[in-house]
Amino acid sequence: MKALSVRQPWASLIANGSKTVELRRWKTSYRGPLLICASANKQGKGPKGVAVATVDLVDIRPATTDDTADACCQPESGEFAWCLANAHPITPFPVKGKLSIFEVESPTTGRR
């Protein structure tokens, strides 16, 4: 499955559906299911180094100040709004995060 590393507390906010816009300085042509992985970075409260949710990446567009509430922070110039939908928290399992979108094998099925 395609995955994205996100720092805490943002990963948990995505998992519980509070954060529906992820701000990034890059974009991708990929649209579809994403596994949200809480990075192992020591900042922020919440689980780290684990997958926490699945979401659908439905759109990427230039971020605006109108995205502030959905992103749970103020967008900066040049950032893109990754629009997320259908957040589903999952039972956390260990994932070594990477930059960009990366592949993770499901611990239950062994499928990507």
The first five atom37 places (N, CA, C, CB, O) and aatype in JSON, in Angstrom:
{
  "aatype": [12, 11, 0, 10, 15, 19, 1, 5, 14, 17, 0, 15, 10, 9, 0, 2, 7, 15, 11, 16, 19, 6, 10, 1, 1, 17, 11, 16, 15, 18, 1, 7, 14, 10, 10, 9, 4, 0, 15, 0, 2, 11, 5, 7, 11, 7, 14, 11, 7, 19, 0, 19, 0, 16, 19, 3, 10, 19, 3, 9, 1, 14, 0, 16, 16, 3, 3, 16, 0, 3, 0, 4, 4, 5, 14, 6, 15, 7, 6, 13, 0, 17, 4, 10, 0, 2, 0, 8, 14, 9, 16, 14, 13, 14, 19, 11, 7, 11, 10, 15, 9, 13, 6, 19, 6, 15, 14, 16, 16, 7, 1, 1],
  "atom_mask": [
    [1, 1, 1, 1, 1],
    [1, 1, 1, 1, 1],
    [1, 1, 1, 1, 1],
    [1, 1, 1, 1, 1],
    [1, 1, 1, 1, 1],
    [1, 1, 1, 1, 1],
    [1, 1, 1, 1, 1],
    [1, 1, 1, 1, 1],
    [1, 1, 1, 1, 1],
    [1, 1, 1, 1, 1],
    [1, 1, 1, 1, 1],
    [1, 1, 1, 1, 1],
    [1, 1, 1, 1, 1],
    [1, 1, 1, 1, 1],
    [1, 1, 1, 1, 1],
    [1, 1, 1, 1, 1],
    [1, 1, 1, 0, 1],
    [1, 1, 1, 1, 1],
    [1, 1, 1, 1, 1],
    [1, 1, 1, 1, 1],
    [1, 1, 1, 1, 1],
    [1, 1, 1, 1, 1],
    [1, 1, 1, 1, 1],
    [1, 1, 1, 1, 1],
    [1, 1, 1, 1, 1],
    [1, 1, 1, 1, 1],
    [1, 1, 1, 1, 1],
    [1, 1, 1, 1, 1],
    [1, 1, 1, 1, 1],
    [1, 1, 1, 1, 1],
    [1, 1, 1, 1, 1],
    [1, 1, 1, 0, 1],
    [1, 1, 1, 1, 1],
    [1, 1, 1, 1, 1],
    [1, 1, 1, 1, 1],
    [1, 1, 1, 1, 1],
    [1, 1, 1, 1, 1],
    [1, 1, 1, 1, 1],
    [1, 1, 1, 1, 1],
    [1, 1, 1, 1, 1],
    [1, 1, 1, 1, 1],
    [1, 1, 1, 1, 1],
    [1, 1, 1, 1, 1],
    [1, 1, 1, 0, 1],
    [1, 1, 1, 1, 1],
    [1, 1, 1, 0, 1],
    [1, 1, 1, 1, 1],
    [1, 1, 1, 1, 1],
    [1, 1, 1, 0, 1],
    [1, 1, 1, 1, 1],
    [1, 1, 1, 1, 1],
    [1, 1, 1, 1, 1],
    [1, 1, 1, 1, 1],
    [1, 1, 1, 1, 1],
    [1, 1, 1, 1, 1],
    [1, 1, 1, 1, 1],
    [1, 1, 1, 1, 1],
    [1, 1, 1, 1, 1],
    [1, 1, 1, 1, 1],
    [1, 1, 1, 1, 1],
    [1, 1, 1, 1, 1],
    [1, 1, 1, 1, 1],
    [1, 1, 1, 1, 1],
    [1, 1, 1, 1, 1],
    [1, 1, 1, 1, 1],
    [1, 1, 1, 1, 1],
    [1, 1, 1, 1, 1],
    [1, 1, 1, 1, 1],
    [1, 1, 1, 1, 1],
    [1, 1, 1, 1, 1],
    [1, 1, 1, 1, 1],
    [1, 1, 1, 1, 1],
    [1, 1, 1, 1, 1],
    [1, 1, 1, 1, 1],
    [1, 1, 1, 1, 1],
    [1, 1, 1, 1, 1],
    [1, 1, 1, 1, 1],
    [1, 1, 1, 0, 1],
    [1, 1, 1, 1, 1],
    [1, 1, 1, 1, 1],
    [1, 1, 1, 1, 1],
    [1, 1, 1, 1, 1],
    [1, 1, 1, 1, 1],
    [1, 1, 1, 1, 1],
    [1, 1, 1, 1, 1],
    [1, 1, 1, 1, 1],
    [1, 1, 1, 1, 1],
    [1, 1, 1, 1, 1],
    [1, 1, 1, 1, 1],
    [1, 1, 1, 1, 1],
    [1, 1, 1, 1, 1],
    [1, 1, 1, 1, 1],
    [1, 1, 1, 1, 1],
    [1, 1, 1, 1, 1],
    [1, 1, 1, 1, 1],
    [1, 1, 1, 1, 1],
    [1, 1, 1, 0, 1],
    [1, 1, 1, 1, 1],
    [1, 1, 1, 1, 1],
    [1, 1, 1, 1, 1],
    [1, 1, 1, 1, 1],
    [1, 1, 1, 1, 1],
    [1, 1, 1, 1, 1],
    [1, 1, 1, 1, 1],
    [1, 1, 1, 1, 1],
    [1, 1, 1, 1, 1],
    [1, 1, 1, 1, 1],
    [1, 1, 1, 1, 1],
    [1, 1, 1, 1, 1],
    [1, 1, 1, 0, 1],
    [1, 1, 1, 1, 1],
    [1, 1, 1, 1, 1]
  ],
  "atom_positions": [
    [[0.85, -1.18, 0.0], [0.0, 0.0, 0.0], [0.89, 1.23, 0.0], [-0.96, 0.0, 1.22], [1.96, 1.23, 0.61]],
    [[0.45, 2.28, -0.68], [1.16, 3.55, -0.68], [1.06, 4.17, 0.71], [0.6, 4.52, -1.77], [0.01, 4.1, 1.35]],
    [[2.15, 4.78, 1.18], [2.18, 5.34, 2.53], [2.84, 6.71, 2.53], [2.93, 4.4, 3.48], [3.59, 7.06, 1.62]],
    [[2.52, 7.48, 3.58], [3.07, 8.82, 3.76], [3.42, 9.0, 5.23], [2.06, 9.92, 3.29], [2.59, 8.74, 6.1]],
    [[4.65, 9.44, 5.51], [5.06, 9.75, 6.88], [4.6, 11.15, 7.24], [6.59, 9.62, 7.04], [4.76, 12.1, 6.48]],
    [[4.02, 11.27, 8.43], [3.51, 12.54, 8.94], [3.93, 12.65, 10.4], [1.94, 12.64, 8.78], [3.78, 11.7, 11.17]],
    [[4.45, 13.8, 10.79], [4.84, 14.02, 12.19], [3.62, 14.12, 13.09], [5.7, 15.29, 12.31], [2.52, 14.46, 12.66]],
    [[3.85, 13.81, 14.35], [2.82, 14.01, 15.36], [2.81, 15.48, 15.79], [3.06, 13.07, 16.59], [3.87, 16.1, 15.76]],
    [[1.72, 16.06, 16.16], [0.43, 15.43, 16.39], [-0.43, 15.32, 15.13], [-0.32, 16.18, 17.43], [-1.57, 14.86, 15.19]],
    [[0.12, 15.74, 13.98], [-0.65, 15.78, 12.74], [-1.15, 14.41, 12.32], [0.19, 16.38, 11.62], [-2.28, 14.28, 11.85]],
    [[-0.32, 13.36, 12.49], [-0.74, 12.01, 12.09], [-1.99, 11.58, 12.86], [0.4, 11.0, 12.32], [-2.92, 11.02, 12.28]],
    [[-2.01, 11.83, 14.16], [-3.19, 11.46, 14.96], [-4.4, 12.3, 14.6], [-2.88, 11.61, 16.45], [-5.53, 11.8, 14.62]],
    [[-4.18, 13.57, 14.27], [-5.3, 14.42, 13.86], [-5.89, 13.96, 12.54], [-4.85, 15.88, 13.75], [-7.11, 14.05, 12.34]],
    [[-5.05, 13.46, 11.63], [-5.55, 12.88, 10.38], [-6.34, 11.62, 10.7], [-4.38, 12.57, 9.39], [-7.43, 11.41, 10.17]],
    [[-5.8, 10.78, 11.58], [-6.44, 9.51, 11.92], [-7.84, 9.71, 12.51], [-5.58, 8.74, 12.89], [-8.75, 8.92, 12.23]],
    [[-8.01, 10.75, 13.32], [-9.33, 10.94, 13.93], [-10.26, 11.83, 13.1], [-9.18, 11.53, 15.32], [-11.36, 12.15, 13.53]],
    [[-9.81, 12.23, 11.9], [-10.65, 12.99, 10.99], [-10.67, 14.48, 11.23], [0.0, 0.0, 0.0], [-11.39, 15.19, 10.53]],
    [[-9.89, 14.98, 12.19], [-9.86, 16.42, 12.48], [-9.07, 17.2, 11.43], [-9.27, 16.67, 13.85], [-9.38, 18.36, 11.16]],
    [[-8.06, 16.57, 10.85], [-7.2, 17.22, 9.86], [-7.47, 16.58, 8.51], [-5.68, 17.1, 10.25], [-7.12, 15.42, 8.28]],
    [[-8.08, 17.32, 7.61], [-8.43, 16.79, 6.29], [-7.57, 17.38, 5.17], [-9.89, 17.05, 5.99], [-7.75, 17.05, 4.0]],
    [[-6.65, 18.27, 5.54], [-5.7, 18.83, 4.58], [-4.3, 18.69, 5.16], [-6.03, 20.33, 4.25], [-4.03, 19.17, 6.26]],
    [[-3.42, 18.03, 4.42], [-2.02, 17.91, 4.79], [-1.25, 18.87, 3.9], [-1.49, 16.44, 4.65], [-1.42, 18.86, 2.68]],
    [[-0.4, 19.69, 4.5], [0.37, 20.67, 3.74], [1.74, 20.11, 3.42], [0.5, 21.99, 4.52], [2.45, 19.6, 4.29]],
    [[2.11, 20.2, 2.15], [3.41, 19.72, 1.67], [3.99, 20.74, 0.7], [3.27, 18.32, 0.98], [3.25, 21.54, 0.12]],
    [[5.3, 20.71, 0.52], [5.95, 21.6, -0.43], [6.1, 20.93, -1.8], [7.32, 22.02, 0.09], [6.7, 21.52, -2.71]],
    [[5.58, 19.75, -1.96], [5.67, 19.01, -3.22], [4.31, 18.39, -3.51], [6.78, 17.92, -3.16], [3.45, 18.29, -2.64]],
    [[4.15, 17.98, -4.76], [2.9, 17.33, -5.16], [3.21, 16.04, -5.89], [2.05, 18.27, -6.05], [4.36, 15.77, -6.23]],
    [[2.19, 15.27, -6.11], [2.32, 13.99, -6.79], [1.09, 13.81, -7.68], [2.46, 12.81, -5.77], [0.04, 14.41, -7.43]],
    [[1.22, 12.98, -8.7], [0.07, 12.67, -9.54], [-0.78, 11.55, -8.93], [0.53, 12.28, -10.96], [-1.88, 11.27, -9.41]],
    [[-0.27, 10.91, -7.87], [-0.99, 9.8, -7.25], [-2.27, 10.3, -6.57], [-0.09, 9.09, -6.23], [-2.27, 11.32, -5.88]],
    [[-3.34, 9.56, -6.76], [-4.59, 9.75, -6.03], [-5.06, 8.36, -5.63], [-5.69, 10.52, -6.89], [-4.95, 7.41, -6.41]],
    [[-5.59, 8.23, -4.43], [-6.08, 6.94, -3.98], [-5.76, 6.7, -2.52], [0.0, 0.0, 0.0], [-5.45, 7.64, -1.79]],
    [[-5.83, 5.43, -2.1], [-5.62, 5.1, -0.69], [-4.19, 5.39, -0.24], [-5.94, 3.65, -0.45], [-3.23, 5.17, -0.99]],
    [[-4.07, 5.88, 0.98], [-2.77, 6.15, 1.6], [-2.79, 5.63, 3.02], [-2.44, 7.67, 1.57], [-3.78, 5.77, 3.74]],
    [[-1.69, 5.03, 3.42], [-1.47, 4.65, 4.8], [-0.75, 5.81, 5.48], [-0.64, 3.3, 4.91], [0.31, 6.23, 5.01]],
    [[-1.3, 6.33, 6.56], [-0.67, 7.43, 7.28], [0.2, 6.83, 8.38], [-1.74, 8.41, 7.88], [-0.27, 6.09, 9.23]],
    [[1.5, 7.17, 8.33], [2.48, 6.64, 9.28], [3.0, 7.78, 10.14], [3.64, 5.93, 8.54], [3.48, 8.79, 9.62]],
    [[2.92, 7.62, 11.43], [3.46, 8.6, 12.36], [4.97, 8.46, 12.37], [2.86, 8.42, 13.8], [5.5, 7.39, 12.71]],
    [[5.67, 9.52, 12.0], [7.13, 9.44, 11.95], [7.7, 9.23, 13.34], [7.72, 10.72, 11.32], [7.04, 9.5, 14.35]],
    [[8.93, 8.74, 13.4], [9.58, 8.46, 14.67], [10.17, 9.71, 15.31], [10.68, 7.42, 14.47], [10.8, 9.63, 16.36]],
    [[9.98, 10.86, 14.69], [10.45, 12.14, 15.23], [9.96, 12.28, 16.67], [9.97, 13.34, 14.36], [8.8, 11.99, 16.96]],
    [[10.82, 12.72, 17.55], [10.49, 12.79, 18.98], [9.53, 13.92, 19.34], [11.74, 12.93, 19.78], [9.04, 13.95, 20.47]],
    [[9.26, 14.84, 18.43], [8.36, 15.95, 18.72], [6.91, 15.49, 18.68], [8.58, 17.1, 17.74], [6.56, 14.55, 17.95]],
    [[6.06, 16.15, 19.45], [4.63, 15.9, 19.41], [4.21, 14.68, 20.2], [0.0, 0.0, 0.0], [4.96, 13.72, 20.34]],
    [[2.99, 14.74, 20.72], [2.42, 13.62, 21.47], [1.75, 12.65, 20.53], [1.42, 14.12, 22.54], [1.3, 13.02, 19.44]],
    [[1.67, 11.4, 20.94], [1.02, 10.38, 20.15], [1.99, 9.3, 19.75], [0.0, 0.0, 0.0], [3.2, 9.45, 19.95]],
    [[1.48, 8.22, 19.17], [2.35, 7.1, 18.78], [3.34, 7.52, 17.7], [1.5, 5.93, 18.28], [3.04, 8.37, 16.86]],
    [[4.51, 6.93, 17.73], [5.56, 7.26, 16.76], [6.14, 6.0, 16.15], [6.66, 8.1, 17.42], [6.25, 4.97, 16.82]],
    [[6.52, 6.09, 14.88], [7.13, 4.94, 14.21], [6.14, 3.84, 13.86], [0.0, 0.0, 0.0], [6.52, 2.68, 13.72]],
    [[4.86, 4.22, 13.73], [3.81, 3.24, 13.43], [2.82, 3.81, 12.42], [3.08, 2.81, 14.71], [2.68, 5.02, 12.27]],
    [[2.14, 2.9, 11.72], [1.01, 3.29, 10.88], [-0.18, 3.54, 11.79], [0.68, 2.19, 9.8], [-0.4, 2.78, 12.73]],
    [[-0.95, 4.61, 11.52], [-2.07, 4.96, 12.41], [-3.42, 5.01, 11.72], [-1.8, 6.29, 13.05], [-4.45, 4.95, 12.38]],
    [[-3.44, 5.12, 10.38], [-4.72, 5.28, 9.69], [-4.58, 5.03, 8.21], [-5.29, 6.69, 9.92], [-3.48, 5.0, 7.66]],
    [[-5.73, 4.84, 7.57], [-5.8, 4.88, 6.12], [-6.7, 6.06, 5.75], [-6.34, 3.52, 5.51], [-7.64, 6.39, 6.46]],
    [[-6.39, 6.68, 4.63], [-7.18, 7.79, 4.09], [-7.19, 7.67, 2.58], [-6.61, 9.18, 4.54], [-6.44, 6.87, 2.0]],
    [[-8.03, 8.46, 1.94], [-8.0, 8.59, 0.49], [-7.43, 9.95, 0.15], [-9.42, 8.39, -0.14], [-7.92, 10.97, 0.64]],
    [[-6.4, 9.99, -0.68], [-5.88, 11.24, -1.21], [-6.72, 11.56, -2.44], [-4.34, 11.15, -1.57], [-6.63, 10.88, -3.46]],
    [[-7.56, 12.61, -2.34], [-8.53, 12.89, -3.39], [-8.15, 14.05, -4.3], [-9.87, 13.17, -2.78], [-8.65, 14.16, -5.41]],
    [[-7.25, 14.93, -3.82], [-6.86, 16.08, -4.63], [-5.6, 16.7, -4.06], [-8.0, 17.13, -4.7], [-5.3, 16.56, -2.87]],
    [[-4.86, 17.39, -4.92], [-3.73, 18.22, -4.5], [-3.84, 19.51, -5.29], [-2.32, 17.5, -4.74], [-3.97, 19.5, -6.51]],
    [[-3.79, 20.63, -4.56], [-3.91, 21.94, -5.18], [-3.09, 22.94, -4.38], [-5.4, 22.38, -5.27], [-2.69, 22.64, -3.25]],
    [[-2.84, 24.13, -4.93], [-2.12, 25.13, -4.15], [-2.9, 25.47, -2.87], [-1.89, 26.41, -4.99], [-4.11, 25.66, -2.91]],
    [[-2.19, 25.53, -1.76], [-2.82, 25.85, -0.48], [-3.14, 27.34, -0.39], [-1.91, 25.44, 0.69], [-2.43, 28.18, -0.95]],
    [[-4.23, 27.66, 0.31], [-4.62, 29.05, 0.55], [-4.92, 29.22, 2.04], [-5.85, 29.45, -0.32], [-4.96, 28.24, 2.78]],
    [[-5.11, 30.44, 2.46], [-5.45, 30.69, 3.86], [-6.79, 30.05, 4.23], [-5.5, 32.2, 4.14], [-7.05, 29.81, 5.41]],
    [[-7.64, 29.78, 3.24], [-8.92, 29.09, 3.51], [-8.7, 27.67, 4.02], [-9.77, 29.07, 2.24], [-9.63, 27.06, 4.56]],
    [[-7.49, 27.12, 3.85], [-7.19, 25.76, 4.3], [-6.76, 25.71, 5.77], [-6.1, 25.17, 3.43], [-6.55, 24.61, 6.29]],
    [[-6.63, 26.83, 6.43], [-6.08, 26.88, 7.78], [-6.82, 25.95, 8.75], [-6.13, 28.29, 8.31], [-6.17, 25.17, 9.45]],
    [[-8.13, 26.0, 8.8], [-8.88, 25.17, 9.75], [-8.72, 23.68, 9.43], [-10.37, 25.55, 9.75], [-8.48, 22.88, 10.33]],
    [[-8.85, 23.31, 8.17], [-8.77, 21.89, 7.78], [-7.35, 21.34, 7.9], [-9.27, 21.71, 6.36], [-7.16, 20.13, 8.06]],
    [[-6.34, 22.22, 7.8], [-4.94, 21.8, 7.92], [-4.44, 21.86, 9.37], [-4.05, 22.66, 7.03], [-3.37, 21.36, 9.68]],
    [[-5.23, 22.49, 10.23], [-4.86, 22.66, 11.64], [-3.6, 23.5, 11.8], [-4.66, 21.29, 12.31], [-2.91, 23.4, 12.82]],
    [[-3.3, 24.32, 10.81], [-2.19, 25.27, 10.87], [-2.28, 26.19, 9.66], [-0.8, 24.52, 10.91], [-3.02, 25.93, 8.71]],
    [[-1.51, 27.27, 9.71], [-1.51, 28.28, 8.65], [-0.62, 27.83, 7.49], [-1.04, 29.64, 9.2], [0.56, 27.55, 7.7]],
    [[-1.16, 27.75, 6.27], [-0.32, 27.4, 5.12], [0.73, 28.48, 4.85], [-1.19, 27.19, 3.86], [0.5, 29.67, 5.08]],
    [[1.89, 28.05, 4.36], [2.94, 28.97, 3.96], [2.95, 29.09, 2.44], [4.31, 28.5, 4.49], [2.44, 28.22, 1.74]],
    [[3.53, 30.15, 1.97], [3.62, 30.39, 0.53], [4.33, 29.22, -0.15], [4.38, 31.71, 0.24], [5.36, 28.74, 0.32]],
    [[3.77, 28.76, -1.25], [4.37, 27.68, -2.03], [3.95, 26.28, -1.6], [0.0, 0.0, 0.0], [4.37, 25.3, -2.22]],
    [[3.14, 26.16, -0.56], [2.71, 24.84, -0.11], [1.51, 24.35, -0.91], [2.38, 24.86, 1.39], [0.75, 25.14, -1.47]],
    [[1.37, 23.03, -0.94], [0.24, 22.4, -1.59], [-0.68, 21.79, -0.54], [0.71, 21.32, -2.59], [-0.22, 21.27, 0.47]],
    [[-1.98, 21.85, -0.8], [-2.98, 21.25, 0.06], [-3.28, 19.86, -0.47], [-4.28, 22.12, 0.13], [-3.83, 19.7, -1.56]],
    [[-2.92, 18.85, 0.32], [-3.26, 17.47, -0.01], [-4.6, 17.2, 0.65], [-2.14, 16.44, 0.48], [-4.68, 17.15, 1.88]],
    [[-5.64, 17.05, -0.13], [-7.0, 16.9, 0.39], [-7.27, 15.42, 0.68], [-8.05, 17.46, -0.62], [-7.19, 14.57, -0.21]],
    [[-7.6, 15.15, 1.94], [-7.78, 13.78, 2.43], [-9.24, 13.53, 2.77], [-6.89, 13.53, 3.65], [-9.94, 14.44, 3.22]],
    [[-9.69, 12.32, 2.56], [-11.07, 11.94, 2.88], [-11.09, 10.52, 3.43], [-11.99, 12.05, 1.63], [-10.13, 9.77, 3.26]],
    [[-12.19, 10.17, 4.08], [-12.44, 8.8, 4.54], [-11.36, 8.27, 5.47], [-12.56, 7.89, 3.35], [-10.86, 7.16, 5.28]],
    [[-11.0, 9.05, 6.48], [-10.0, 8.61, 7.45], [-10.53, 7.46, 8.29], [-9.57, 9.78, 8.36], [-11.65, 7.51, 8.8]],
    [[-9.72, 6.42, 8.42], [-10.06, 5.26, 9.23], [-8.86, 4.92, 10.11], [-10.46, 4.04, 8.34], [-7.84, 4.47, 9.61]],
    [[-8.98, 5.13, 11.43], [-7.9, 4.7, 12.32], [-7.72, 3.18, 12.22], [-8.19, 5.12, 13.8], [-8.68, 2.45, 11.99]],
    [[-6.49, 2.74, 12.39], [-6.19, 1.3, 12.34], [-5.44, 0.91, 13.6], [-5.37, 0.95, 11.07], [-4.95, 1.76, 14.34]],
    [[-5.34, -0.38, 13.83], [-4.49, -0.87, 14.91], [-3.05, -0.59, 14.5], [-4.73, -2.41, 15.2], [-2.6, -1.1, 13.48]],
    [[-2.33, 0.22, 15.28], [-0.96, 0.59, 14.87], [-0.05, -0.62, 14.7], [-0.35, 1.54, 15.89], [-0.13, -1.59, 15.44]],
    [[0.82, -0.52, 13.69], [1.87, -1.51, 13.5], [3.13, -0.77, 13.07], [1.45, -2.6, 12.44], [3.04, 0.27, 12.43]],
    [[4.31, -1.29, 13.42], [5.56, -0.58, 13.15], [5.8, -0.36, 11.66], [6.72, -1.34, 13.75], [5.6, -1.26, 10.84]],
    [[6.24, 0.85, 11.34], [6.62, 1.21, 9.97], [7.82, 2.12, 10.05], [5.42, 1.89, 9.2], [7.83, 3.09, 10.81]],
    [[8.84, 1.83, 9.27], [9.99, 2.73, 9.16], [9.65, 3.75, 8.09], [11.33, 1.94, 8.81], [9.53, 3.41, 6.91]],
    [[9.49, 5.0, 8.5], [9.1, 6.07, 7.58], [10.18, 6.38, 6.54], [0.0, 0.0, 0.0], [11.36, 6.07, 6.73]],
    [[9.74, 6.98, 5.47], [10.63, 7.4, 4.39], [10.13, 8.73, 3.86], [10.69, 6.33, 3.25], [9.03, 9.17, 4.18]],
    [[10.95, 9.37, 3.05], [10.54, 10.59, 2.38], [9.67, 10.23, 1.19], [11.76, 11.42, 1.95], [9.76, 9.13, 0.64]],
    [[8.83, 11.16, 0.78], [7.94, 10.99, -0.35], [6.9, 9.91, -0.06], [8.74, 10.64, -1.61], [6.73, 9.5, 1.09]],
    [[6.21, 9.46, -1.08], [5.26, 8.37, -0.94], [6.06, 7.08, -1.11], [4.07, 8.48, -2.0], [6.89, 6.97, -2.01]],
    [[5.79, 6.1, -0.24], [6.55, 4.86, -0.28], [5.6, 3.68, -0.1], [7.65, 4.85, 0.8], [4.44, 3.86, 0.28]],
    [[6.09, 2.49, -0.36], [5.29, 1.28, -0.26], [5.47, 0.61, 1.1], [5.66, 0.31, -1.39], [6.58, 0.52, 1.63]],
    [[4.36, 0.14, 1.65], [4.38, -0.61, 2.92], [3.59, -1.89, 2.71], [3.79, 0.23, 4.11], [2.51, -1.87, 2.12]],
    [[4.13, -2.98, 3.18], [3.44, -4.26, 3.12], [2.48, -4.35, 4.31], [4.45, -5.45, 3.12], [2.85, -4.03, 5.44]],
    [[1.28, -4.79, 4.07], [0.3, -4.95, 5.14], [0.74, -6.09, 6.06], [-1.11, -5.23, 4.55], [1.12, -7.15, 5.57]],
    [[0.7, -5.88, 7.38], [1.14, -6.94, 8.29], [0.17, -8.13, 8.34], [1.31, -6.38, 9.67], [0.56, -9.22, 8.75]],
    [[-1.06, -7.93, 7.92], [-2.05, -9.01, 8.0], [-2.14, -9.82, 6.71], [-3.42, -8.45, 8.34], [-2.37, -11.03, 6.75]],
    [[-1.96, -9.17, 5.57], [-2.12, -9.88, 4.3], [-0.81, -10.14, 3.59], [-3.02, -9.1, 3.39], [-0.72, -11.03, 2.75]],
    [[0.23, -9.35, 3.93], [1.5, -9.47, 3.21], [1.44, -8.82, 1.85], [0.0, 0.0, 0.0], [2.4, -8.91, 1.07]],
    [[0.32, -8.15, 1.54], [0.17, -7.48, 0.23], [0.56, -6.03, 0.33], [-1.28, -7.6, -0.28], [0.49, -5.41, 1.39]],
    [[0.98, -5.49, -0.81], [1.32, -4.07, -0.92], [0.15, -3.32, -1.45], [2.54, -3.85, -1.81], [0.22, -2.1, -1.62]]
  ]
}
